[in-house]
Amino acid sequence: MSDNSKIEWTDATWNPVRGCSKVSPGCMNCYAETFAERFRGVPGHPFEQGFDLRLVPEKLAEPLRWRTPKMIFVNSMSDLFQEQVSDEYIVNVARVMRLANWHTYQVLTKRSERMLDLLQGKLRFASRQKNIWWGVSVENRKHGLPRLEHLREAPAQVRFLSVEPLLEDLGTFSLKGISWVIVGGESGPGARPMAKEWVLSVRDLCRRAQVPFFFKQWGGVRKSETGRTLEGRTYSEFPARSQAPVLDFQDRLAALEEIQALLPVEMLR
């Protein structure tokens, strides 16, 4: 787990899976891939295998060791719902989120159909957890808006959209059942531009639907210079977070043992 994340809308990151593959235009300039590939071949580095998909079962229990409640972005360097990750492994990630329920978890995917299937089935227990927020990426109309429909069908307490990178005007769409919307432009070398009008359109939809709106960044090659101010103000709105007590030492120890007992059987399908 990484404390003090630089991602504006979270506190920390947790990566029990590393690596991913491209599925839509939003993946073209993937920051996680760029970062991971810098370390390909470096012996002993977490990304020695670059951005190749890897399970990291030794990371599963990490949230149980954090006693201070945090907002945790799950798999900032991957996508939990990739086809090669077994249902059983995904279920075990969700078990940890349910056990360490003093944290709030943000699970984001571009594989919305699989997430929907699992939330209606093997992950039904996790769909009831108010501390687990389920989200999809929405970069354009063709790929992103269908994910929104899958998310809306999913049984979940909190649903959110990551509209980043916003690649075109999304037009008018319904935010019924959505609890939070993040918007941001692409950053880094080759960043594709984002028009102000596209951002304002989403913001105005949020205003009408009374959905919290978070504007992450304008992006560009130097995102620190373009900032995150929209029409003279900073938008950093969040849904309400659930509250739960931290388990005492003995209960956390028992939970750790429960999760660690699962580790030898974890593998890619």
LINRATA-V133167 format. One record per backbone hydrogen bond with DSSP energy under -1.0 kcal/mol. CO is the residue of the C=O (numbers start at 1). NH is the residue of the N-H. If there is no record, write none. Layout:
CO;NH, CO;NH
//
This chain:
2;13, 7;10, 11;5, 12;73, 13;2, 14;75, 16;56, 18;54, 24;27, 25;28, 27;30, 30;34, 31;35, 32;36, 33;37, 36;39, 39;42, 42;45, 45;48, 47;50, 48;41, 49;52, 51;20, 54;18, 56;59, 57;60, 59;62, 61;64, 62;65, 70;104, 71;11, 71;12, 72;106, 73;14, 75;78, 77;19, 79;82, 82;85, 84;269, 86;90, 87;91, 88;92, 89;93, 90;94, 91;95, 92;96, 93;97, 94;98, 95;99, 96;100, 99;101, 100;103, 104;72, 105;133, 106;74, 107;135, 109;137, 111;115, 112;116, 113;117, 114;118, 115;119, 116;120, 118;123, 121;124, 123;127, 126;129, 129;132, 131;105, 133;107, 134;160, 135;109, 136;162, 139;167, 144;148, 145;149, 146;150, 147;151, 148;152, 149;153, 158;134, 159;179, 160;136, 161;182, 162;138, 162;164, 163;184, 175;178, 180;161, 181;214, 182;163, 183;216, 184;166, 186;220, 188;191, 195;199, 196;200, 197;201, 198;202, 199;203, 200;204, 201;205, 202;206, 203;207, 204;208, 205;209, 206;211, 212;181, 213;237, 214;183, 217;185, 220;188, 222;225, 222;226, 223;227, 227;218, 230;233, 233;230, 235;215, 248;252, 249;253, 250;254, 251;255, 252;256, 253;257, 254;258, 255;259, 256;260, 257;261, 259;262, 262;265, 263;266
//
